[in-house]
Amino acid sequence: MINKTAAPKAPWYVIPADQKWYTRYLVSEVIVKTLRDMDPKYPEMPEEEKKLLADCKKTLMDEEA
């Protein structure tokens, strides 16, 4: 069943569960590898929104005084 349903973009992993520490270690390794392969990046904020954010921060800081 695993071989029939696994796909390159959605693989299955068979992880032994008889030792919790080892199970957690293997799962964390899969997650780290997946994130490294994805190479996620923070989205770039448009300049207009950066200015708006700076203005909001200034307003909040002025109100605290």
C-alpha positions in Angstrom: 0.0 0.0 0.0 2.8 2.4 0.9 4.5 1.8 -2.5 1.3 2.3 -4.4 0.3 5.6 -2.7 3.7 7.3 -2.1 4.7 10.0 -4.6 7.9 12.0 -5.0 6.1 15.1 -3.7 4.3 13.2 -1.0 6.4 10.4 0.3 5.6 8.0 3.1 8.0 7.3 5.9 8.0 4.1 7.9 9.1 5.1 11.4 9.5 2.6 14.2 7.6 3.6 17.3 8.9 1.3 20.0 11.3 3.9 21.4 9.9 7.5 21.7 13.2 9.2 21.6 14.2 7.4 18.4 10.9 8.0 16.8 11.1 11.8 17.6 14.7 11.9 16.3 13.7 10.3 12.9 10.7 12.5 12.5 12.8 15.6 13.2 15.3 14.5 10.6 12.6 14.2 8.0 11.3 17.6 8.9 14.7 19.2 8.7 15.5 17.6 5.4 12.2 18.7 3.9 12.7 22.3 5.1 16.2 22.3 3.7 15.0 21.0 0.3 12.2 23.6 0.3 14.6 26.4 1.2 11.9 28.7 2.5 12.4 32.5 2.5 10.6 35.3 4.2 8.4 37.2 1.8 9.7 40.7 0.7 7.6 43.5 2.1 6.8 46.2 -0.5 8.3 49.6 0.3 4.8 51.2 0.6 4.0 48.7 3.4 7.3 49.3 5.1 6.6 53.0 5.3 3.1 52.3 6.7 4.5 50.0 9.3 7.1 52.6 10.3 4.4 55.2 10.6 2.2 52.9 12.8 5.2 52.2 15.0 5.9 55.9 15.4 2.3 56.6 16.3 2.3 53.8 18.9 5.6 55.0 20.4 4.4 58.6 20.6 1.2 57.5 22.4 3.2 55.7 25.1 5.0 58.8 26.1 
